[in-house]
């Protein structure tokens, strides 16, 4: 087990390095650099050239790559050209809003997805099933930004129940954090809830046809116990995989939600950095996202151990 | 019964009218205190105006640091940190500038001539000052007098020292020394607000500088008295325009900096907010790349000039004719003396297809596609370009539209072999010498005809305002005849304010001094 985890962690590092190298060359293949964002549009070609030299953007790409690789292996992700602060510090400042948003959105997605999926499976081929699947289809089809804007119009502008946009750090006021995160978490979690609901329904339908379910029913167990204890638990393996993917997708894809709700998170940092061509931040952020993906995958794989005693890692 | 009802109605109407008058016309007594939350479009790249000409930089930092001079609402230069306008020697080479005494910096130091010398030297070294003070000697004659000795006359120098974009702000000499050429992230100035915190990518918070000592003259434009009524100004980065507007409507923000033109009607129809058009905004023009062989053909340029019908182009680009104004003047009326809507006016907004066709026929144009560079990051650029291509194709031009994201567009613009025309917003300045596309060092590589060059050279050496107006009229006429660029419109900037925010003296730049909140 320990060897397995160590091997997975090793392969995670290799994955992140490969991702970093690919991103390094891709972003340099795109024209433009950070000088246009830094100097303003009236800058003269002389000013642009001077700044390019100062930021070492005029040195050959292989030389830039060697310098970057040399520092990355020592854990130094470099300094943001636009924000003039260490990349890790820039990302660290943005982690809390993104982490909290992903957490809340995951709670919304899992509770809603599991609940609706189980109901649809139990009430298979009834109006309830069709209604739940319609909601799930709606969740998959509605663009997050549109749902977000609708919620802002309703709950912030007209009803004035919730703040329209922004974020309050947890340390400042946990209640305010919650208030600011309700709408973005629902907007972000809704589409993933739909994915989870559909998988839950399908997996539950398969499981509920199994012999051990019939045995449980024939023993006279209450229906709720049969569904939740015997059905859901055995249906969980594929659902858990989807939940893991959903969480990773939300963590890596929060940018639209962060933009609409003006949450100063890591997703927005990535987009802004791409627009500004802030190479060190793009590289650092993409590596961080790859890390989250790999970590969630590892945790999901490890959670199979708890769910199914037959699973062994060696 | 009828009588008492009508009396009551008259009373109510009168009371309502009085209340409306008090609010709408700023009669209410200003109140100190409160936080002004301004939703801005993006994170400022720096808080050091010496190093950037970006408008967002100047609109945030103008609260913190000040120049020697400032422009009033009529475009006239007035003293700010200087005690008076400079004494200029007869040959125009020596400027003697008296500095105000007893002006504190936000770090407790008192302003003196050494601070001015250090700041101007840095501004000349790393900022736009290079174009005006290169080779000049900058010295402190005494603790309150600075002397600039130029190598040749610079007619526009006082004006530039009072300009806001890439501003020659005055920092303490100690800060200049410690910062060197690197951008200053924590500026210290003499302005009515000081920097409290800059959380990069999130917000910039300024608080009232209680020891502020400003000018005592009436507020006007950038000049005059600056009352710091607000306790705090918070510039919050909100890139999405729909979110900025929704936040203003819900009370989350007090100002939507750069509202969308499509929201103008909504804003004007609401009692909880009002719109404020920042005029003149930008010059929306078609910049011509004069290094391109195709564009070096004057008749081709003249045919393009004749083909462009400005109003439909601008309406299509901006969507609402309240947000732009047609003008042939390169320097807008609001910027003072250099406004001129006569010289070259006959060559503005021609929109004559038959004329354009006849000029094109005589030009020897062989059908080579004109490369129109544009970016969808700014919708008005893209839409305007589409319409311009359509208008010019009707007279026989072939057009090729190159659409890229903004950073790529900027990169392509810097390579004169890759584009022919670019339509976009360009910063306007009060003096022609300060407008980049009128000079040869900018990305459009415009040298101009002999008549234009001669007029611009004379203008650079002319200080007297009346003389400058005369010479500039000649230059503007030559610019139009030579089709240096195709002037389109002044594109305004729309800001939306909560009705609870009152501004005493309006200007075309965002200012939060002389502003108070209910």
Contacts between the chains, C-beta under 8 A, distances in Angstrom:
chain1	res1	chain2	res2	distance
A	30	B	407	7.9
A	30	B	408	6.9
A	31	B	404	7.4
A	31	B	407	7.5
A	31	B	408	4.3
A	31	B	411	4.4
A	31	B	412	6.8
A	32	B	405	7.4
A	32	B	406	7.8
A	32	B	407	3.1
A	32	B	408	4.5
A	32	B	409	7.7
A	32	B	410	6.1
A	32	B	411	4.3
A	33	B	407	7.1
A	33	B	411	7.0
A	36	B	406	7.1
A	36	B	407	5.4
A	36	B	410	3.6
A	36	B	411	7.3
A	37	B	45	5.8
A	37	B	407	7.1
A	38	B	45	4.7
A	38	B	46	7.1
A	38	B	51	7.9
A	38	B	52	6.5
A	39	B	45	7.8
A	39	B	51	7.8
A	39	B	52	5.9
A	39	B	53	6.9
A	39	B	54	7.6
A	40	B	45	7.8
A	40	B	52	5.1
A	40	B	53	3.7
A	40	B	54	3.7
A	40	B	55	7.5
A	40	B	57	7.3
A	40	B	165	7.9
A	40	B	166	7.7
A	41	B	53	7.7
A	41	B	54	7.9
A	41	B	410	7.2
A	41	B	424	7.9
A	41	B	426	7.5
A	41	B	427	7.5
A	42	B	53	4.5
A	42	B	165	7.3
A	42	B	166	7.7
A	42	B	426	7.4
A	42	B	427	5.3
A	42	B	436	5.0
A	43	B	53	6.4
A	44	B	436	7.0
A	44	B	441	5.4
A	44	B	442	6.5
A	45	B	414	5.8
A	45	B	441	7.4
A	45	B	442	8.0
A	45	B	443	6.6
A	46	B	441	7.2
A	48	B	414	6.6
A	82	B	43	8.0
A	82	B	45	6.3
A	83	B	43	7.8
A	83	B	200	4.5
A	83	B	201	6.8
A	84	B	183	6.9
A	84	B	185	6.7
A	85	B	200	6.6
A	90	B	200	7.3
A	90	B	201	7.6
A	93	B	199	7.5
A	93	B	200	7.9
A	93	B	201	7.7
A	94	B	201	7.3
A	149	B	242	5.9
A	149	B	246	7.4
A	152	B	243	7.3
A	152	B	246	4.7
A	152	B	250	7.7
A	153	B	246	6.7
A	156	B	246	6.3
A	156	B	247	8.0
A	156	B	250	4.2
A	156	B	252	7.4
A	157	B	246	5.6
A	157	B	249	4.7
A	157	B	250	5.0
A	160	B	250	6.2
A	160	B	251	7.4
A	163	B	250	7.1
A	163	B	252	5.7
A	164	B	243	7.0
A	164	B	246	4.8
A	164	B	247	4.5
A	164	B	249	7.6
A	164	B	250	4.1
A	164	B	252	4.6
A	165	B	238	6.6
A	165	B	243	4.9
A	165	B	246	7.0
A	165	B	247	5.1
A	165	B	252	6.1
A	166	B	236	7.3
A	166	B	247	7.7
A	166	B	252	6.5
A	259	B	239	6.2
A	259	B	240	5.1
A	259	B	243	7.5
A	260	B	240	6.0
A	260	B	242	7.6
A	260	B	243	5.9
A	261	B	243	7.0
A	262	B	236	7.7
A	262	B	237	7.8
A	262	B	238	4.7
A	262	B	239	7.7
A	262	B	240	6.8
A	262	B	243	5.2
A	262	B	247	7.4
A	264	B	199	7.8
A	264	B	201	5.8
A	264	B	202	4.3
A	264	B	237	7.2
A	268	B	201	7.5
A	268	B	239	7.5
A	269	B	201	6.4
A	272	B	42	7.6
A	272	B	43	7.3
A	272	B	201	6.8
A	272	B	239	7.5
A	275	B	377	7.8
A	275	B	405	7.3
A	275	B	406	7.0
A	275	B	407	6.6
A	276	B	407	7.1
A	277	B	407	5.1
